Amino acid sequence: MKYRLSFLCLLSFVPFFSQAQQAELNAAEIRQGLAGLNVTGSVLYIAAHPDDENTRLLAYLAKERKVRTGYLSLTRGDGGQNLIGTEQGELLGLIRTQELLAARRMDGAEQFFTRANDFGFSKNSAESFKIWNKEQILSDVVWVIRKFQPDVIITRFPEDARAGHGHHAASAILAREAFTAAADPKRFPEQLKYVKIWQAKRIVWNTFNFGSTNTTADDQLKVDVGVFNPLLGKSYGEIAAESRSNHKSQGFGSPKQRGAAIEFFSPVGGQAAKTDLFDGINLNLDRNPATERAQLMLNEINAGYDPSDPSKSINALLQLKEEVKNLSFKHQQLDELILACAGIWIETTVAEPSYAINDSIPVTVNAISRVRKYFPVRISLEELSSGYTQELIPDHMVSQNLKISARQLGLTQPYWLEKKHPIGSYIIDSLANLGLPEAPAPRAGVFRVIFGNQYIDVTRPLVYKHTDPVKGELYQPLVVAPPVTATMTEHSFVFTNNSPKTITVQLKSFKAGAKGILQPSVPAGWKVSPEKIDFNLLNKVEEQNMEFVVTPAGQVNEGQFSLSLKVDGETYQKGLKVIGYDHIPVQTLFPLAEARVERVDLKFAGKKIGYIAGAGDLIPESLTQIGYQVTRLSEKQVINGDLSGYDAIITGVRLYNINEQIGLMQPKLMNYVKNGGVLLVQYNVNSPLKITDIGPYPFQLTRDRVTEEDAKVNFLAPSHPSLNFPNKITAKDFDGWIQERGLYFATGIDSHYTPVLQMNDTGESASNGSLLVADYGKGKFVYTSLAFFRELPAGVPGAYRLFVNLISKSTSQ
C-alpha cells in the first residue's frame, strides 16, 4: 500500500489539531477512540466562568459515554482574582482561557465562549443583563448551539439566588431561552446563512450540594460518574482532578477522587429523562441512514484491534472511511485514528520565535512514518507549487524547507482583544471566530496524506521549537509582530498636581535595521518633551528605552498619553505584552500603545513603605510611580528584621489566606503598630484563613460586597483623620471607580475600630465593614475591603487620595 503526503496551498484551513502540537495517541487511547466511533450524540454544558464546569461529568460524558461533549463558558473570567500573578482584567481572562483549554485537553471536552466580558461580581441576573446586553449574548449562545447541535443541554446553575452569582443565574436563563430560540427560524435569522436551526431533545440542570446550598433531591435523575476506565487507568474523579487543577490562577488544585460519585439532574425543558440523560436518543450508528454496513465493519475493527501493532487496523479503517464518506459520521476522529495507527508525525517549525509583519518566514516541514518495517509504507512529501516530492522510509525523518509571507498570516494575538470594547462585551466582527476559544493558529498549509485513492487532509500550527536544559524540548506559538512596538511601564500614570513626570517607553524591534520616528500625543493643553524621537534599532529583538517628560497644564485633568511609530512608510500604534507561565503556552499580544494620564491633587505624609506580597496585585508599582519608596519584604525580613524604619507597611491581597508564615509574621506586625507604625491590611476572603486574628482587636469577614462601582458612599466619621489628612476626602473621590466598591466586608467589629464608610448596593442593607481604622499603642491599624487593588492600577484619582491617607499618620493619632 502506498501513502503519499502532499503539501497543498499555504492558506487553506482544515480544523485538525488546530491549536496544539500534534498529539500522539498510545495504543490504549487508539482503542478508546475506536470504541468511540460506535457512538453518536452530543451534549453541551453551559455556565458563566472558567472553573464553573463540572469536570468530572464532562470527563465521564466524553470518555465513558463517548459522546461529543462541549463546555460553553459565557465569559473568560476577566473579573476574577489572580493567585499566581498580577494580571487583572483582560490579561487574567487570557490566562483563564488557556487554563480552560488545558483542562479540556485532559477531560476530552471542547471549549466555547460568548463575547460576554466578566465585569466582576454581580448579585443578580438583571444587573448582568443590563451590562451585557442580554439579546446579544443570547444570540451568541444560540450560535454555539446551532453549530454544535447538542442532543442534550446541561446547565450548572439555577436561575435564582441559589446560583450565588448574577452571572451564574444569567447563564441558566440564557441556556433555557436559547434552547427554544435555536429552533426558531425567526430568532437571529442572520445566522441561518451559515448554520441550521437546531432543537435539542432536552435541557437539564446539574444540581449540586456545596457550601450551605443543597439543590439535589432523591427524586431527581441520578448518574454515577465515578466509574473507573481501565484503558486509561483512571477513574473520572481522577481525570477531573487533573483537569480542574489547571485552573491555577484561581487556586483550584484538586484532590483525586476515587469511587462512586453521583450527579443529580433536574428537568428544565424538552422531553423529561427518567433513567438516563440520553433517554429517547439513539446513540448508535443506526441513528443515521445507511450505516448498517459501517456498523458491521466497525464491529470487526474493534474485535480485531491489536494493541501491540495498531497498524494492522489501517486497511480496515480505510475501507470504513470509504464506506462512510457521504454519511454523517465522526470523520475527524476516524482520520485521527488512521494517522495514529500509521504512526504519522508531521510538524511545521520556524527558526525563531517571532517575525515582523513584513518578513518572509522560513519554515521547516518534518514528517515521519513509524509503522512496523514489514508494513508496505511509502510516503512522499510533495510541494505542489514546485512539484518537489520526497519519499519517506519508515522511521526516517525527512524535512522540506519553504518560505511564507508573514503578512499573509497577520498579527498573532487574541481575536477578542483586537478592538477596544465597552464594559459588557468584546467586539467580534467575524462569525467565523465567534464562540471559538482562540483564533486559528498560523499555518504553513494543508498536508494531504494519500492512501491509494483515499486521502486525509491535516494542518499543523507553525511553532517555534527549542530545548531548555532543564525542561527539555519545548514548543511555543509563532509570533507575528509589528516591526517595532512601544511599551510603557504602566497602564496609567498619576501626576501629582502640575508636577512633571518622566514616562519611559521601551522600543522593541522584530526586524533588523528598524528605523523610524516615535511620536507622542498628550491631552489638550499638556506638554511633552521631546515632541518626537528618531530611532534606529540595528538588530532584531533589540530593545531601547526612550524617555518623555510630560507636564500637566491647562484645564484638562485626564486623558490619554499615546504613541505612534512610523516605520518603512507605515504607522503602527502597538505595544507588547508577553504572559508566560509553565502551565499554559506563552501568550503574546499587542495592545494599543497608550496609557491613561491623570492629574491629581495629592499631598503626602511619609514616603517609605514596606510591602508584603499576597496573592498578587500592582499596589507597589502604583505607589512607586507617585513617589513612594517601596521595599518588598520577605517573610524572613518581617520575622527577623527591623521594621521601625517604615512609615507604613501594606499587606497584599489575600495574604492571610495563602501565606503559611503569616502566623509567625503577625506578632511582629502587631508590635510594629504598637510601637508607632501604620499597618494597612488589604482584603482577604473569609475562608480559609491561616489565622483568625487579623487585627489587634476582633472582627470577622463575610462574603458581603458592594458590586455597584457607583454606589453612594456615606461618611460615618467625617472628622476622622483618614478622611482629612493629608488629603480632604469628599464624595467626589468616589467617582470613576471601576468594577466594584469592595468585597468580603467585615462584621462583628470590636468597638476599638472606627468604621469610616458606609455603602450598599441598590435594595440592600447598608454595610459598615469596608474600612476599619483603630489606634493600637502608638500606631494605626487599617483593614480595608475596598478594591484598591483594582482602582490604583486603573489610575482612579480619589482612590489614590484615600489610600495615601490610610497609610499616613497625623500628629493627632
DRENGU-947137 format. One record per residue (C-alpha): residue in one letter; x negated, z negated, y negated. Coordinates in steps of 0.5 Angstrom, whole numbers, padded with zeros to 4 digits, always signed. Each point is the difference from the previous one (the first is absolute). Example, Ala and Ser with C-alpha at 12.3 -4.5 7.8 and 13.67 -1.06 7.14 Angstrom:
A-0025-0016+0009;S-0002+0002-0007;
END
This chain:
M+0000+0000+0000;K-0003+0002-0007;Y+0001-0005-0006;R-0001+0003-0007;L-0001-0004-0006;S+0001+0005-0006;F-0001-0002-0008;L+0006+0002-0004;C+0002+0000-0007;L-0003-0005-0005;L+0006-0003-0003;S+0005+0000+0006;F+0003-0006+0002;V+0003-0003+0006;P+0001-0007+0000;F-0004-0002+0006;F-0005-0006+0000;S+0002+0001-0008;Q-0004-0006-0003;A-0004-0004+0005;Q-0006+0003+0004;Q+0002+0003+0007;A+0002-0006+0005;E-0003+0001+0007;L+0005-0003+0005;N-0002-0003+0006;A+0003+0001+0007;A+0005-0005-0001;E+0002+0002-0006;I+0001+0007+0002;R+0004-0003+0006;Q+0004-0004-0005;G+0001+0007-0004;L+0002+0004+0006;A+0006-0005+0001;G+0002+0000-0007;L+0001+0008+0001;N+0006-0002+0004;V+0004-0004-0006;T+0003+0003-0006;G+0004-0004-0005;S-0003-0004-0006;V+0001-0006-0005;L-0001-0001-0007;Y-0002-0008-0002;I+0002-0001-0008;A-0003-0006-0004;A-0003-0001-0007;H-0007-0001+0000;P-0006+0001+0004;D+0000-0006+0005;D+0007-0001+0001;E+0001+0004+0006;N+0001-0003+0007;T-0007+0003+0003;R+0002-0003+0007;L+0006+0004+0000;L-0003+0006-0003;A-0005+0000+0006;Y+0005-0001+0005;L+0004+0006-0002;A-0006+0005-0001;K-0004-0002+0006;E+0005-0003+0005;R+0007+0004-0001;K-0005+0005-0003;V+0005+0003-0005;R-0003+0003-0006;T+0000-0006-0005;G-0001-0001-0007;Y+0000-0005-0006;L+0003+0001-0007;S-0003-0005-0005;L+0003+0001-0007;T-0006-0002-0003;R-0007+0000+0000;G-0001-0008-0001;D-0003+0001-0007;G+0004-0006-0003;G-0003-0005+0005;Q-0006-0004+0000;N-0007+0001+0003;L-0004-0004+0004;I-0006+0004+0001;G-0002+0002-0007;T+0002+0001-0007;E+0004+0006+0001;Q+0007+0000-0003;G+0006+0005-0001;E-0001+0007+0002;L-0007-0002+0003;L+0003-0005+0004;G+0005+0005+0002;L-0005+0005+0002;I-0004-0006+0005;R+0007-0002+0003;T+0002+0008+0001;Q-0007+0000+0004;E+0002-0006+0004;L+0006+0002+0002;L-0003+0007+0003;A-0005-0004+0003;A+0006-0004+0003;R+0004+0006+0002;R-0007+0002+0004;M+0001-0006+0004;D+0007+0000+0002;G+0002+0007+0000;A+0005+0001-0005;E+0000+0005-0006;Q+0000-0002-0007;F+0004+0002-0006;F+0001-0002-0007;T+0005+0001-0006;R-0002+0001-0007;A+0002-0007-0002;N-0005-0005-0003;D-0001-0007+0001;F+0001-0003-0006;G+0000-0007+0002;F+0004-0005+0003;S+0008+0001-0001;K+0005-0005+0001;N+0006+0005+0002;S+0001+0007+0001;A+0004+0001-0006;E-0007-0001-0004;S-0004+0004+0005;F+0005+0006-0001;K+0000-0001-0008;I-0007+0001+0000;W-0001+0005+0006;N+0006+0005-0002;K+0004-0001+0007;E+0002+0007+0000;Q-0007+0003+0000;I-0003-0005+0005;L+0007+0001+0005;S-0002+0008-0001;D-0007-0002+0003;V+0003-0004+0006;V+0005+0006+0001;W-0006+0005+0000;V-0004-0004+0005;I+0006-0001+0005;R+0002+0008-0001;K-0008+0001+0002;F-0001-0005+0005;Q+0007+0001+0004;P+0001-0007+0003;D+0005-0002+0005;V+0000-0007-0002;I-0002-0003-0007;I-0002-0008+0000;T-0001-0004-0006;R-0004-0006+0000;F+0004-0004-0005;P+0008-0001-0002;E+0003+0002-0007;D+0001-0007-0002;A-0004-0006-0003;R-0002-0002+0007;A-0005+0006-0001;G-0005-0004-0004;H-0002+0005-0005;G+0004+0005-0004;H-0004+0006+0003;H+0002-0002+0007;A+0007+0000-0002;A+0000+0006-0003;S-0004+0003+0006;A+0006-0001+0004;I+0005+0002-0005;L-0003+0007+0000;A-0001+0001+0007;R+0007-0001+0001;E+0002+0004-0005;A-0005+0006+0002;F+0003-0001+0007;T+0006+0003-0003;A-0003+0005-0005;A-0005+0003+0004;A+0006+0003+0004;D+0004+0002-0006;P-0002+0007-0003;K+0003-0002-0007;R-0005-0005+0000;F-0007+0002-0003;P+0001+0008+0002;E-0006+0002-0003;Q-0004-0003+0006;L+0004+0005+0004;K-0004+0006-0001;Y-0006-0004+0004;V+0004-0005+0005;K+0007+0000+0003;I+0005-0006+0000;W-0001-0005+0005;Q+0004-0005+0003;A-0003-0006+0003;K+0004-0003+0006;R+0000-0007-0003;I-0003-0005-0004;V-0002-0007+0001;W-0003-0006-0003;N-0006-0003+0004;T+0002-0007-0001;F-0005-0006-0001;N-0002-0007+0001;F-0005-0002-0005;G-0001-0005-0005;S+0006-0004-0001;T+0004+0006+0001;N+0003+0002+0007;T+0004+0006+0000;T+0000+0001+0007;A+0006-0001+0005;D+0002-0001+0007;D+0005+0006+0000;Q-0005+0005-0003;L-0003+0005+0004;K-0007-0002+0003;V-0006+0003+0002;D-0006-0003+0003;V-0006+0004-0004;G-0006-0005+0003;V-0001+0005+0006;F-0007+0001+0003;N-0003+0007+0000;P-0005+0001+0006;L-0002+0006-0002;L-0002-0003-0007;G-0002-0006+0003;K+0004-0004-0006;S+0007-0003-0001;Y+0004+0003-0006;G-0001-0007-0003;E-0008+0001+0000;I+0001+0007-0002;A+0004-0003-0006;A-0005-0005-0002;E-0006+0005+0000;S+0005+0005-0005;R+0002-0006-0004;S-0007-0002-0001;N-0002+0006-0004;H+0004-0003-0006;K-0006-0004-0002;S+0002+0001-0008;Q+0006-0005+0002;G-0004-0005+0005;F+0004+0002+0006;G-0005+0000+0005;S+0005-0002+0006;P-0001-0003+0007;K+0001+0004+0006;Q+0007-0002+0004;R+0001+0001+0007;G+0006-0001+0004;A+0008+0002-0001;A+0002+0001-0008;I+0007+0001-0001;E+0002+0004-0006;F+0007+0000-0003;F+0004+0005-0003;S+0007+0000-0004;P+0004+0007-0001;V+0000+0003-0007;G+0003+0007+0001;G+0002+0005+0005;Q+0001-0001+0007;A-0001-0007+0002;A-0005-0001+0006;K+0002-0005+0006;T-0006+0000+0004;D-0006+0004-0003;L-0002+0002-0006;F+0001+0007+0002;D+0007+0000+0004;G+0003+0006+0000;I-0006+0004-0002;N-0003+0005+0005;L-0008-0002+0000;N-0001+0005+0006;L-0003+0007-0001;D+0007+0003+0002;R+0003-0002-0006;N-0003+0007-0003;P+0003+0006+0004;A-0004+0004+0005;T-0005-0006+0001;E+0001-0001+0008;R-0006+0004+0002;A-0004-0003-0005;Q+0002-0007+0002;L-0002+0002+0008;M-0007+0003-0003;L-0001-0007-0004;N+0002-0004+0006;E-0005+0004+0004;I-0005-0001-0005;N+0001-0008+0000;A+0000+0000+0007;G-0007+0004+0001;Y-0004-0003-0006;D-0007-0002+0002;P-0003-0005-0005;S-0007+0001+0003;D+0001+0007-0002;P+0005+0002-0005;S-0002+0007-0001;K+0004+0001+0007;S+0006+0000-0004;I-0002+0005-0005;N+0003+0006+0003;A+0007-0003+0002;L+0000-0002-0007;L-0001+0007-0003;Q+0006+0002+0004;L+0004-0005-0002;K-0002+0002-0007;E+0002+0007+0001;E+0007-0003+0003;V+0002-0004-0006;K-0003+0005-0005;N+0007+0001-0003;L+0003-0006+0001;S+0001-0007-0003;F-0006-0004+0003;K-0006-0004-0002;H-0004+0006-0002;Q-0005-0004-0004;Q-0001-0006+0005;L-0001+0006+0006;D-0005+0003-0004;E-0004-0006-0001;L+0000-0002+0007;I-0002+0007+0003;L-0006+0000-0005;A-0001-0007+0002;C+0000+0002+0008;A-0005+0005-0002;G-0005-0004-0004;I+0000+0004-0006;W-0003-0003-0006;I+0000+0003-0007;E-0003-0003-0007;T-0001+0003-0006;T-0005-0003-0004;V-0003+0000-0007;A-0007-0001-0002;E+0001-0005-0006;P+0006-0005-0001;S+0002+0003-0007;Y+0000+0007-0003;A+0002+0002-0007;I+0007+0005-0001;N-0004+0006-0002;D-0005-0001+0006;S-0001+0004+0007;I+0000-0005+0005;P-0004+0002+0007;V+0004-0002+0006;T-0003-0001+0007;V+0005+0001+0006;N-0002-0004+0006;A+0004+0002+0007;I-0001-0002+0007;S+0004+0000+0006;R-0001-0005+0005;V+0004+0002+0007;R-0004-0001+0006;K-0005+0005+0002;Y+0004+0003+0006;F+0006+0002-0005;P-0001+0007-0003;V+0000-0001-0007;R-0002+0005-0005;I+0001-0002-0007;S-0002+0004-0006;L+0000-0001-0008;E+0002+0006-0004;E+0000+0000-0007;L+0005+0006-0001;S-0003+0002-0007;S-0007+0001+0003;G+0002+0002+0007;Y-0005-0005+0002;T+0001-0003+0007;Q-0004-0005+0004;E+0002-0003+0007;L+0000-0007+0002;I-0003-0002+0006;P+0003-0007+0003;D-0004-0006-0003;H-0004+0004-0005;M+0002-0001-0007;V+0000+0007-0005;S+0000+0000-0007;Q+0002+0005-0005;N-0001+0000-0008;L+0004+0002-0005;K+0002-0001-0007;I+0006-0001-0004;S+0002-0001-0007;A+0002-0007-0003;R+0005+0003-0005;Q+0004+0002+0006;L+0000-0007+0002;G+0002-0003-0006;L-0002-0007-0003;T+0001-0005+0006;Q+0004-0006-0002;P+0006-0003+0002;Y+0006+0004-0002;W+0005-0005-0003;L-0006-0002-0005;E-0001+0007-0003;K+0005-0002-0005;K+0002-0005-0005;H+0006-0004+0002;P+0006-0004-0002;I+0000-0007+0003;G+0005+0001+0005;S-0002+0006+0004;Y-0006+0005+0001;I+0001+0007-0003;I-0001+0005+0006;D+0002+0007-0001;S-0001+0003+0007;L+0005-0001+0005;A-0006+0002+0005;N-0003-0007-0002;L+0006-0004-0001;G+0000-0005+0006;L-0007+0001+0002;P-0005-0006+0000;E-0005+0004-0003;A-0002+0007-0001;P-0002+0005+0005;A-0008-0001+0000;P-0004+0006-0002;R-0002+0005+0006;A-0004+0006+0001;G+0005+0003+0004;V+0004+0001+0006;F-0003+0001+0007;R+0003+0003+0006;V-0002-0002+0007;I+0003+0006+0004;F+0001-0001+0008;G+0001+0007+0002;N+0006+0003-0003;Q+0002-0007-0003;Y-0003-0004-0006;I+0000-0007-0003;D-0001+0000-0008;V-0003-0006-0003;T-0003-0002-0006;R-0006-0005-0002;P-0001-0004-0006;L-0006+0001-0004;V-0004-0006+0001;Y-0007-0003-0002;K-0003-0003+0006;H-0006-0004+0000;T-0004-0006+0003;D+0000-0007-0002;P-0006-0004+0003;V+0005-0006+0001;K+0007+0003+0001;G-0002+0007+0004;E+0003+0006-0001;L+0005+0000-0006;Y+0005+0005-0003;Q+0003+0001-0007;P+0004+0005-0003;L-0003+0005-0004;V+0001-0001-0008;V+0001+0006-0004;A-0001-0003-0007;P+0000+0003-0008;P-0007+0002-0002;V-0001-0007-0004;T+0004-0006+0000;A+0000-0005-0006;T+0002-0007+0003;M+0001-0006-0004;T-0001-0007+0002;E+0007-0003-0002;H+0007+0002+0000;S+0001-0003-0006;F-0004-0002-0006;V+0002-0006-0004;F-0003+0000-0007;T+0000-0007-0004;N+0002+0001-0007;N-0003+0006-0003;S-0007-0001+0003;P-0003+0006+0003;K-0001+0001+0008;T-0005+0004+0004;I+0003+0004+0005;T-0005+0002+0006;V+0002+0007+0003;Q-0003+0002+0007;L-0001+0007+0001;K-0001+0002+0007;S-0002+0008+0002;F+0003+0003+0006;K-0005+0006-0001;A-0007+0001-0002;G-0001+0002-0007;A+0006-0002-0003;K+0000+0001-0008;G+0006-0002-0005;I+0003-0004-0005;L+0003-0006+0000;Q+0005-0002-0005;P+0004-0006-0001;S+0007-0001-0003;V+0003-0006-0003;P+0006-0003-0003;A+0002+0003-0007;G-0004-0004-0006;W-0005-0003+0005;K-0007+0002+0000;V-0005+0003+0006;S-0007+0001-0001;P-0003+0005+0002;E+0005+0005+0000;K-0003+0004+0006;I-0006-0001+0004;D-0003+0006+0003;F-0002-0001+0008;N-0005+0003+0005;L+0000-0002+0007;L-0005+0003+0003;N+0001-0002+0008;K+0006+0000+0004;V+0004-0007+0000;E-0005-0002-0006;E+0003-0006-0004;Q-0001-0001-0007;N+0003-0006-0005;M+0003+0002-0007;E+0002-0005-0005;F+0005+0001-0005;V+0001-0005-0006;V+0008-0001-0001;T+0002-0003-0006;P+0008-0002-0001;A+0002+0002-0007;G+0007+0002-0004;Q+0007-0002+0002;V+0000+0002+0008;N-0002-0006+0004;E+0000+0003+0007;G+0000+0007+0003;Q-0005+0004+0005;F-0007+0001+0000;S-0001+0007+0004;L-0006+0004+0001;S+0000+0008+0002;L-0006+0003+0003;K-0002+0008-0002;V-0004+0003+0006;D-0001+0007+0001;G+0005+0002-0005;E+0006-0004+0003;T+0002-0007-0002;Y+0001-0006+0005;Q+0003-0007-0001;K-0001-0003+0006;G-0004-0007+0002;L-0002-0002+0007;K+0003-0006+0005;V-0003-0001+0007;I+0003-0005+0004;G-0004-0002+0006;Y+0002-0005+0006;D-0002+0000+0007;H+0007+0001+0003;I+0002+0006-0004;P-0003+0006-0002;V-0004+0001-0006;Q+0006+0001-0006;T-0003+0005-0006;L+0005+0001-0006;F-0001+0003-0007;P+0005-0004-0005;L+0000+0002-0007;A-0006-0002-0004;E+0004-0004-0004;A+0001-0008-0002;R+0005-0004-0004;V-0003-0003-0006;E+0003-0006-0003;R-0002-0004-0007;V+0002-0007+0001;D+0000-0006-0005;L-0004-0004+0004;K-0004-0007-0001;F-0005-0004+0005;A-0002-0007+0001;G-0006+0000+0005;K-0003+0006+0004;K-0003-0002+0006;I+0005+0001+0006;G-0001-0001+0008;Y+0004+0004+0005;I+0001-0002+0007;A+0003+0006+0004;G+0006+0000+0003;A+0004+0006+0004;G-0003+0005-0006;D+0002+0001-0007;L-0003+0003-0006;I+0000-0006-0005;P-0007-0001+0000;E-0001+0007-0002;S+0006+0000-0005;L-0003-0007-0003;T-0007+0003-0001;Q+0002+0006-0004;I+0003-0004-0005;G-0007-0004-0001;Y+0000-0006+0005;Q-0006-0001+0004;V+0003-0001+0007;T-0004-0002+0006;R+0003+0001+0007;L-0001-0007+0004;S-0001+0000+0008;E+0002-0006+0004;K-0007-0003+0000;Q+0000+0000-0007;V+0006-0003-0001;I-0001-0005+0005;N-0008-0002-0002;G-0001+0003-0007;D+0001-0003-0007;L+0007+0003-0003;S-0001-0004-0006;G-0002+0006-0004;Y+0006+0004+0001;D+0005+0000-0006;A+0005+0002+0006;I+0001+0001+0007;I+0005+0005+0003;T+0002+0001+0007;G+0002+0007+0002;V+0007+0001+0003;R+0002-0003+0007;L-0007-0004+0000;Y+0004-0006+0003;N+0003+0005+0006;I-0006+0003+0002;N-0007-0004-0001;E-0002-0004+0005;Q-0004-0004-0004;I+0005-0002-0005;G+0001-0007+0003;L-0008-0001-0002;M+0000+0003-0007;Q+0007-0004-0002;P-0003-0006-0001;K-0006+0003-0004;L+0005+0004-0004;M+0004-0006-0002;N-0006-0004-0002;Y-0002+0006-0005;V+0007-0001-0003;K+0000-0008+0000;N-0007+0001-0004;G+0003+0005-0005;G+0000+0006+0003;V+0006+0005+0000;L+0002+0003+0007;L+0005+0006+0000;V+0003+0001+0007;Q+0004+0007+0001;Y+0006+0001+0004;N+0000-0002+0008;V+0005+0002+0005;N+0004-0006+0003;S-0002+0000+0007;P-0005+0000+0003;L-0004-0005-0005;K-0007-0002+0002;I+0001-0007-0004;T+0007-0002-0002;D-0003-0004-0007;I-0002+0006-0004;G+0000-0004-0007;P-0002-0007-0002;Y+0008-0002+0001;P+0005+0002+0005;F+0004+0007-0001;Q+0003+0004+0006;L+0000+0008+0000;T+0006+0004+0001;R+0002+0007+0001;D+0003+0001-0006;R-0002+0005-0005;V+0003+0004-0006;T-0001+0007+0001;E+0003+0003-0006;E-0006+0001-0005;D+0004+0000-0006;A+0004-0007+0002;K+0001-0004-0006;V-0006-0006+0000;N+0002-0007-0003;F-0005-0004-0003;L+0001-0007+0003;A-0005-0003-0004;P-0001+0004-0006;S-0005-0005-0003;H-0005+0000+0006;P-0007+0002-0001;S+0001+0005+0005;L+0005+0004-0005;N-0004-0002-0006;F-0008+0000+0001;P-0004+0004-0002;N+0006+0005+0000;K+0007-0001-0002;I+0005+0003+0005;T+0006+0003-0001;A+0006+0003+0003;K-0004+0007-0002;D-0005-0002+0005;F+0004+0001+0006;D+0002+0007-0002;G-0003+0006+0004;W-0002-0004+0007;I+0000+0004+0006;Q+0004+0000+0007;E+0002-0008-0001;R-0001-0006-0003;G-0003-0004+0005;L+0001-0002+0007;Y+0000-0007+0005;F+0002-0004-0005;A-0001-0008+0000;T+0005-0005+0001;G+0000-0008+0002;I-0004+0000-0006;D-0003-0007-0002;S+0001-0003-0007;H-0007+0000-0002;Y+0001+0008+0000;T+0003+0003-0006;P+0004+0006+0002;V-0002+0005-0006;L+0005+0006+0001;Q+0007+0001+0003;M+0003+0007+0002;N+0004+0003+0005;D+0003+0007+0003;T+0007+0002-0002;G+0005-0004+0003;E-0005-0005+0003;S-0001-0007-0002;A-0006-0002-0005;S-0007-0002+0003;N-0005-0004-0003;G-0005+0001+0005;S-0004+0006-0003;L-0005-0004-0004;L-0002-0007+0001;V-0005-0004-0004;A-0003-0007+0001;D-0005-0004-0003;Y-0005-0003+0005;G-0005-0005-0002;K-0004+0003-0006;G+0002+0007+0002;K+0006+0005+0001;F+0003+0003+0007;V+0004+0006+0000;Y+0005+0003+0005;T+0003+0007-0001;S+0004+0004+0004;L+0000+0005-0006;A-0002+0007+0002;F-0006+0000-0004;F-0004+0004+0006;R+0004+0006-0002;E+0001-0001-0007;L-0007-0001-0002;P-0003+0007+0003;A+0006+0003-0003;G-0002-0002-0007;V+0006-0004-0002;P-0002-0003-0006;G+0005-0006+0000;A-0003-0002+0007;Y-0007+0000-0003;R+0002-0004-0005;L+0004-0005+0004;F-0006+0000+0005;V-0005-0002-0005;N+0004-0006-0002;L+0001-0002+0007;I-0008+0000+0001;S-0001-0003-0007;K+0000-0008-0001;S+0002-0002-0007;T-0003-0006-0003;S+0007-0004+0001;Q-0001+0001+0007;
END
